Amino acid sequence: MNGMVKVSIIAAICLMIASCNPPAQEDEIPPPPPPPEEQVLPTLPIDLSGAEATLTVVRTMQTELGNVTITAAIPLFFAIDEKNPEESVILWGTGTGTATLNGIAMGTGGSYTVSGDWPVDYEVRGFLSPSREVCKITLSVDEILLLSQEVIVHAGPLGDVPMSGGMDEFASFSDLKFTEIDSSVTIGAGSVESTFSIDDWCMPKSTFCTYSCTP
């Protein structure tokens, strides 16, 4: 077999080998990744037992029924972040109070005293600003005087009688500011005087507030 034949055979073998190889395939597009699962935000370590305080409310007013004095003591709860005790944290509280009526009513036999108690609902929200200098608390307070509820009222010679005081009354107080030095705020408007005080302050020592909890 001469050289030309050898070349032809080799070329034919190469063509056969090339024809047996499958054509090059385009790169396959990978399937889209599955949708990511909902991310669960990490839960911050919160210490609710290491901070406490009480909002005390005393409000006096004149109404058509007579003198009304509202009193309440609302526990406040703090979300202290143990890892960042000097960061501002939210606080909140709900509670009830009492509106005590002392009035004078007129009847055929003359005048007589009228007295009774109506319930009051409160919702409090705000934040604590810890500080190495002076800790501060800022509050908003919503109050509903439930005069529409029927209660037992002592009405002089008539004795104890069921009575409602009319429509419920709503009051809102915002941006009330307290510090460890000045823990009381008084607001006067006409015949109404409202005093709000922060009592029984108890803060973790890590917040550097003066009113640290007793060990």
Summary of the structure (lengths in Angstrom):
residues: 215
radius of gyration: 38.1
end to end distance: 107.6
largest distance: 148.9
contacts: 555
relative contact order: 0.17
helix: 11%
strand: 54%
